[in-house]
Amino acid sequence: MSPDDMLDKARALAPVLRERAFDTENARRISDETINDLKSAGLFRLLQPAVYGGFEYDPQVFMEAAMIIGAACPSTGWVYAVVGVHSWQLGLMPQQAQEDVWGADRDVLISSSYTPRGKVEIVDGGYRLNGRWSFSSGSDHAEWVILGGAATEADGTVRRLCFLLPRTDYVVDDVWHVVGLRGTGSNDVVVDNAFVPQHRTHPFTSGSVTSESPIYQLPFGSVFSFGITAPLLGAAQGALDEHIAWTADRVRISKGSRVAEEPFSQVRVAEAAGELDGARLQMMRDLDEMMALARDGKEIPIELRARSRLDQVRATQVAGSAVDRVFTNSGGRALHELNPIQRAWRDIHAGSLHNSNVAEPILMAYGALQFGLSIADQGI
């Protein structure tokens, strides 16, 4: 399968996902049917290591797929991107961890929750975890979870790590009653005295410990964060496309004029389209440059990493401003619960609250670098 073939599969699924979007919201989770469709199409394997049946495509292909799916159903796009990027993250971990997950079934999925809310204790051979982790998108469909935590060494050194746990070591608590991204099933994960062996951990750093493939040499902060933003850009593009199609024949009742002929309507559409196109191009440019360096075996400099995060948080802001323009120009009928424009409006603003989209620390870090100052770790 070529990248274009896989993107065509995503486009072929889009109409079906669009039809299911309302039911997805009401169910507060992605349906098993949709997950199976995405699996059957091979779309969860775009970033999966080739040794375990994956395609190891450049992340640009994965981001494009997330945008296509997000345009059809933002909740499905979000779950696809968040869960799908974990196939890349597992590729950073020791071979035994990959074998634990994919040894018997290469279609097994992984959810996550990175906020270090639970308790981590260092024990012989690994770690012991207890507590509750929130916002684990797609957790109903995952057989494993990656949890973030802080481990304190005997000398007081604190290490931020990721911990990989099987479904037998945790339970999913259904708490997802929200106004946006309602269909993502981003429930809590509860862990009670689970042991995590050393090989199922890794730090939030660049580079694989087992693979020399260039895609596994990219920064975690860039790949995961772009995976958060891509479905939001897709959702905004989907709302814009829906608005254009709907508005073409719409008449403003108060004036009896065609909305499409109003100059301010034309300007709003143009501004939204230009913003989204620019944000997408910046994301792809950043990934192109990082992949070129990774293929040459070169380190990805902090300046490029900071710029990619700048472009990522700005892209999320662009998705919000674009959908605001579209929503404002759509009239009162856009408020109907069946209207995909209001769904995209709610979902994009909900997604903007993800920790990866908190802009100020990233903007400050980028600005500090421009002035030649050193920066602390900001997830860059």
C-alpha positions as CSV (number, residue, x, y, z in Angstrom):
1,M,0.0,0.0,0.0
2,S,1.3,3.4,-0.9
3,P,0.6,6.5,1.2
4,D,-1.9,7.7,-1.4
5,D,-3.7,4.4,-1.3
6,M,-4.1,4.7,2.5
7,L,-5.3,8.2,2.3
8,D,-7.8,7.1,-0.3
9,K,-9.1,4.6,2.2
10,A,-9.6,7.3,4.7
11,R,-11.5,9.4,2.1
12,A,-13.7,6.4,1.3
13,L,-14.6,6.0,5.0
14,A,-15.4,9.7,5.5
15,P,-19.0,9.7,4.3
16,V,-19.8,6.7,6.6
17,L,-18.2,8.4,9.5
18,R,-20.1,11.6,8.8
19,E,-23.4,9.7,8.9
20,R,-22.4,8.2,12.2
21,A,-21.3,11.4,13.9
22,F,-24.6,12.2,15.6
23,D,-24.9,8.7,17.0
24,T,-21.3,8.8,18.0
25,E,-22.0,11.9,20.1
26,N,-25.0,10.4,21.8
27,A,-23.2,7.1,22.6
28,R,-20.3,9.2,24.1
29,R,-17.9,6.8,22.4
30,I,-16.7,5.6,19.0
31,S,-18.7,2.6,17.9
32,D,-17.1,-0.9,17.6
33,E,-18.1,-0.8,14.0
34,T,-16.1,2.3,13.3
35,I,-13.0,1.0,15.1
36,N,-13.2,-2.2,13.1
37,D,-13.6,-0.2,9.9
38,L,-10.4,1.8,10.7
39,K,-8.6,-1.4,11.7
40,S,-9.7,-3.2,8.5
41,A,-8.4,-0.3,6.4
42,G,-5.0,-0.5,8.1
43,L,-5.2,3.1,9.2
44,F,-4.1,2.5,12.7
45,R,-0.9,1.0,11.4
46,L,0.5,4.0,9.5
47,L,3.1,4.7,12.2
48,Q,3.4,1.2,13.5
49,P,6.8,-0.5,13.2
50,A,7.2,-2.7,10.1
51,V,8.4,-5.6,12.1
52,Y,4.9,-5.7,13.6
53,G,2.9,-5.3,10.4
54,G,3.0,-1.5,10.3
55,F,3.8,0.8,7.4
56,E,6.3,3.1,9.1
57,Y,5.1,6.0,6.9
58,D,6.4,9.5,7.4
59,P,4.1,11.2,10.0
60,Q,2.9,13.6,7.4
61,V,0.7,10.8,6.0
62,F,-0.7,10.0,9.4
63,M,-1.5,13.7,10.0
64,E,-3.3,13.9,6.6
65,A,-5.4,10.9,7.5
66,A,-6.3,12.4,10.8
67,M,-7.4,15.6,9.1
68,I,-9.6,13.7,6.6
69,I,-11.2,11.7,9.4
70,G,-11.6,14.7,11.6
71,A,-13.4,16.6,8.8
72,A,-16.0,13.8,8.7
73,C,-16.4,13.3,12.5
74,P,-14.2,15.3,14.9
75,S,-14.6,12.8,17.7
76,T,-13.6,9.9,15.5
77,G,-10.7,12.0,14.1
78,W,-9.5,12.7,17.7
79,V,-9.6,9.1,18.8
80,Y,-7.9,8.0,15.6
81,A,-5.1,10.5,16.0
82,V,-4.6,10.0,19.7
83,V,-4.7,6.2,19.6
84,G,-2.9,5.9,16.3
85,V,0.1,8.0,17.5
86,H,0.6,5.5,20.3
87,S,1.7,2.9,17.6
88,W,4.6,5.4,17.0
89,Q,5.3,5.9,20.6
90,L,5.5,2.2,21.3
91,G,8.1,2.1,18.5
92,L,10.3,4.2,20.8
93,M,10.2,1.6,23.6
94,P,12.2,-1.6,24.1
95,Q,11.5,-4.6,21.8
96,Q,10.1,-6.6,24.7
97,A,7.4,-4.0,25.3
98,Q,6.4,-4.1,21.6
99,E,6.3,-7.9,21.8
100,D,4.1,-7.7,24.9
101,V,1.5,-5.6,23.0
102,W,1.7,-6.9,19.4
103,G,3.2,-10.4,19.8
104,A,-0.2,-12.1,19.5
105,D,-2.3,-9.5,17.8
106,R,-0.9,-6.7,15.6
107,D,-4.2,-4.8,15.7
108,V,-4.2,-4.2,19.5
109,L,-4.8,-0.5,20.4
110,I,-3.3,1.6,23.1
111,S,-4.9,4.6,24.9
112,S,-3.1,7.1,27.2
113,S,-3.3,9.6,30.0
114,Y,-0.1,11.6,30.5
115,T,-0.9,13.9,33.4
116,P,1.1,12.5,36.4
117,R,-1.9,12.3,38.8
118,G,-1.3,8.8,40.1
119,K,1.4,7.6,42.6
120,V,4.5,6.0,41.3
121,E,6.8,3.9,43.6
122,I,10.2,2.5,42.6
123,V,10.5,-1.2,43.4
124,D,12.8,-4.0,42.4
125,G,12.7,-4.6,38.7
126,G,10.4,-1.7,37.9
127,Y,7.6,0.5,39.4
128,R,4.3,0.2,41.2
129,L,1.4,2.4,40.2
130,N,-1.7,3.5,42.1
131,G,-4.3,6.1,41.4
132,R,-6.6,7.7,38.8
133,W,-5.6,9.1,35.4
134,S,-8.1,11.2,33.4
135,F,-8.9,11.9,29.7
136,S,-8.0,8.6,28.2
137,S,-9.5,9.0,24.8
138,G,-10.7,5.8,23.1
139,S,-10.0,3.8,26.3
140,D,-13.0,1.5,25.7
141,H,-11.3,0.1,22.6
142,A,-7.8,-0.3,24.0
143,E,-6.1,-3.4,25.5
144,W,-3.2,-1.3,26.8
145,V,-2.7,2.2,28.2
146,I,0.3,4.5,28.5
147,L,0.3,6.5,31.7
148,G,2.5,9.5,32.6
149,G,4.1,9.6,36.0
150,A,6.8,11.1,38.2
151,A,9.3,8.7,39.8
152,T,11.5,10.0,42.6
153,E,14.9,8.3,43.0
154,A,16.6,7.7,46.3
155,D,18.8,10.8,45.8
156,G,15.7,13.0,45.3
157,T,15.9,13.1,41.5
158,V,12.5,13.2,39.9
159,R,12.1,11.5,36.5
160,R,9.1,11.9,34.2
161,L,8.3,8.6,32.6
162,C,5.7,6.8,30.6
163,F,4.4,3.5,31.9
164,L,2.8,0.8,29.7
165,L,0.0,-1.3,31.4
166,P,-2.2,-4.1,30.1
167,R,-6.0,-4.0,30.5
168,T,-5.8,-6.6,33.3
169,D,-4.0,-4.0,35.4
170,Y,-6.5,-1.2,35.3
171,V,-10.3,-0.5,34.9
172,V,-12.0,2.2,32.9
173,D,-14.4,4.5,34.8
174,D,-17.1,6.0,32.6
175,V,-17.1,9.7,33.5
176,W,-17.2,11.3,30.1
177,H,-20.3,13.6,30.2
178,V,-19.1,16.8,28.4
179,V,-20.2,19.4,25.8
180,G,-17.4,18.9,23.3
181,L,-15.7,15.9,21.8
182,R,-18.5,13.9,23.4
183,G,-17.9,10.9,21.2
184,T,-14.3,10.3,22.2
185,G,-15.0,8.3,25.4
186,S,-12.2,10.0,27.2
187,N,-12.8,8.3,30.4
188,D,-10.7,7.8,33.6
189,V,-8.3,5.0,34.0
190,V,-8.0,3.6,37.6
191,V,-5.0,1.6,38.7
192,D,-4.8,-0.4,41.9
193,N,-1.3,-1.6,42.9
194,A,-0.1,-2.5,39.5
195,F,3.5,-3.6,38.8
196,V,5.2,-2.2,35.7
197,P,8.5,-3.9,34.7
198,Q,11.3,-1.6,33.6
199,H,11.1,-2.6,29.9
200,R,7.6,-1.1,29.8
201,T,8.8,2.4,30.6
202,H,10.4,5.2,28.7
203,P,11.2,8.9,29.2
204,F,9.6,11.7,27.2
205,T,12.7,12.1,25.0
206,S,13.5,11.7,21.3
207,G,14.8,8.6,19.7
208,S,14.0,4.9,19.8
209,V,16.0,2.5,21.9
210,T,15.4,-0.4,19.4
211,S,14.9,1.1,15.9
212,E,17.0,3.1,13.5
213,S,14.0,4.1,11.4
214,P,14.0,7.9,11.0
215,I,10.4,8.3,12.1
216,Y,11.3,7.0,15.5
217,Q,14.0,9.6,15.9
218,L,11.6,12.5,15.9
219,P,10.7,14.5,19.1
220,F,7.8,13.2,21.1
221,G,6.6,16.8,21.7
222,S,6.2,17.4,18.0
223,V,4.7,14.2,16.8
224,F,2.2,13.7,19.6
225,S,1.2,17.4,19.7
226,F,0.7,17.6,15.9
227,G,-1.5,14.5,16.4
228,I,-3.6,16.5,18.7
229,T,-3.9,19.4,16.3
230,A,-4.4,17.6,13.0
231,P,-8.0,16.4,13.7
232,L,-8.9,19.9,14.9
233,L,-7.7,21.4,11.6
234,G,-9.7,18.7,9.8
235,A,-12.8,19.5,11.8
236,A,-12.5,23.2,10.9
237,Q,-12.0,22.3,7.3
238,G,-15.1,20.0,7.4
239,A,-17.1,22.8,9.0
240,L,-15.9,25.3,6.3
241,D,-16.8,22.8,3.5
242,E,-20.2,22.2,5.0
243,H,-20.8,25.9,5.3
244,I,-19.9,26.6,1.7
245,A,-22.2,23.9,0.4
246,W,-25.1,25.0,2.6
247,T,-24.7,28.7,2.1
248,A,-24.5,28.6,-1.7
249,D,-28.3,28.7,-2.0
250,R,-29.1,30.2,1.4
251,V,-31.3,33.4,1.5
252,R,-31.2,35.9,4.3
253,I,-34.8,36.3,5.2
254,S,-34.5,39.8,6.6
255,K,-33.2,41.1,3.3
256,G,-34.2,38.6,0.7
257,S,-30.6,38.5,-0.5
258,R,-28.4,35.5,-1.1
259,V,-25.9,35.1,1.7
260,A,-23.2,33.9,-0.8
261,E,-23.4,37.3,-2.5
262,E,-22.7,39.3,0.8
263,P,-19.2,40.7,0.8
264,F,-18.7,40.0,4.5
265,S,-19.7,36.3,4.0
266,Q,-17.2,36.0,1.2
267,V,-14.5,37.6,3.4
268,R,-15.2,35.2,6.3
269,V,-14.9,32.2,4.1
270,A,-11.7,33.5,2.5
271,E,-10.2,34.3,5.9
272,A,-11.0,30.8,7.3
273,A,-9.8,29.0,4.2
274,G,-6.5,31.0,4.2
275,E,-5.9,30.4,7.8
276,L,-6.4,26.7,7.6
277,D,-4.3,26.3,4.5
278,G,-1.4,28.2,6.1
279,A,-1.6,26.2,9.3
280,R,-1.6,22.9,7.4
281,L,1.4,23.9,5.3
282,Q,3.4,25.0,8.3
283,M,2.8,21.6,10.0
284,M,3.9,19.7,6.9
285,R,6.9,21.9,6.5
286,D,8.1,21.3,10.0
287,L,7.6,17.6,9.7
288,D,9.4,17.6,6.3
289,E,12.4,19.4,7.8
290,M,12.6,17.1,10.8
291,M,12.3,14.0,8.7
292,A,15.1,15.2,6.4
293,L,17.4,15.6,9.4
294,A,16.4,12.3,10.8
295,R,17.2,10.5,7.5
296,D,20.6,12.1,7.5
297,G,21.2,10.9,11.1
298,K,21.4,14.4,12.4
299,E,20.0,15.8,15.6
300,I,16.9,17.9,15.4
301,P,17.9,21.3,16.9
302,I,15.9,22.9,19.7
303,E,15.2,25.9,17.4
304,L,13.3,23.6,14.9
305,R,11.6,21.8,17.7
306,A,10.4,25.1,19.3
307,R,9.2,26.3,15.9
308,S,7.2,23.2,15.4
309,R,5.5,23.5,18.7
310,L,4.9,27.2,18.0
311,D,3.2,26.2,14.7
312,Q,1.3,23.5,16.4
313,V,-0.3,25.6,19.1
314,R,-1.0,28.4,16.6
315,A,-2.6,25.9,14.3
316,T,-5.0,24.9,17.1
317,Q,-5.8,28.6,17.6
318,V,-6.3,28.9,13.8
319,A,-8.8,26.0,13.8
320,G,-10.7,27.8,16.6
321,S,-10.8,31.2,14.8
322,A,-11.7,29.6,11.5
323,V,-14.7,27.7,12.9
324,D,-15.8,30.8,14.8
325,R,-16.0,32.7,11.5
326,V,-17.9,29.8,9.9
327,F,-20.3,29.4,12.8
328,T,-21.0,33.1,13.0
329,N,-21.8,33.2,9.3
330,S,-24.1,30.2,9.4
331,G,-27.2,31.6,11.1
332,G,-29.5,30.2,13.7
333,R,-30.1,26.9,11.9
334,A,-26.5,26.0,12.7
335,L,-27.6,25.5,16.3
336,H,-29.6,22.4,15.5
337,E,-28.0,19.3,17.1
338,L,-27.9,17.5,13.7
339,N,-25.9,20.3,12.1
340,P,-22.2,19.3,11.7
341,I,-21.1,23.0,12.0
342,Q,-22.1,23.4,15.6
343,R,-20.6,20.0,16.4
344,A,-17.3,21.1,14.9
345,W,-17.5,24.4,16.8
346,R,-18.0,22.6,20.1
347,D,-15.4,19.9,19.4
348,I,-12.6,22.2,18.3
349,H,-13.0,24.5,21.3
350,A,-13.1,21.4,23.6
351,G,-9.9,20.0,21.9
352,S,-8.2,23.4,22.3
353,L,-8.2,22.7,26.1
354,H,-5.8,19.8,25.8
355,N,-2.6,20.4,27.6
356,S,-0.6,20.2,24.3
357,N,-2.6,23.3,23.2
358,V,-1.7,25.6,26.1
359,A,0.0,28.2,24.0
360,E,1.7,30.6,26.5
361,P,4.6,28.3,27.6
362,I,5.3,27.4,24.0
363,L,5.2,31.0,22.8
364,M,7.4,32.1,25.7
365,A,10.0,29.4,24.9
366,Y,10.1,30.3,21.3
367,G,10.4,34.0,22.1
368,A,13.2,33.3,24.6
369,L,15.2,31.4,22.0
370,Q,14.9,34.3,19.5
371,F,16.6,36.5,22.1
372,G,19.4,33.9,22.6
373,L,18.1,32.8,26.0
374,S,18.1,29.3,27.4
375,I,14.8,27.6,28.0
376,A,13.5,25.0,30.5
377,D,11.8,21.8,29.3
378,Q,8.4,22.9,27.9
379,G,7.5,19.6,26.2
380,I,9.4,20.7,23.2
